[in-house]
Amino acid sequence: MAHIANPDFKTSVAASFARQNAMQLIRASLPLIEHGRTEIHIPHWAGVEQQHGYVHGGVVGMIADSAAGYAAMTVVPASASVLTVEYKMNLVAPADGETLVARGEVVRPGRTLIVTKAEVYACKDGKETLCAIMQQTIMVMHGKSEK
């Protein structure tokens, strides 16, 4: 995965993230953008909790989907955009931490389809606990820019 299709991928990914209102809604940040990898962090706050006080599984899915999707965006040309077409996620532990960290990574880049994965960790008292694992398929939309 050494070939970089868009030398300005960090700027493109950061700008796309800034336009994603859903990420703003859950107070997410994107502190890591590397070729083939990204991280999304969210604080644990009352607005993202489910009835037991854990971060809701839907929110865990949101950050996993976006982290892996943005990892895919780092490997496509500047003239293309990406769209999730499928993902499978296992919730393996409660999302119980002060912060959640979703780490997205490209598994196999392709011209039309990109396979990615994400792991979501609940961070509490300096310890990370794996709470979700996701595998995803991304469609590359050549010649179609974002809104």
Protein Blocks (a to p, Z undefined) as FASTA:
>chain_A
ZZcfblklmmmmmmmmmmmmklmmnopacfbccehiacddddddfklccfkopacfklmm
mmmmmmmmmmmmmmgcfkbccddfbdcdddfbdcddfbdcdddddfbgcfkbccdddddd
ddeehiacdfbdcdddddddehiacZZ
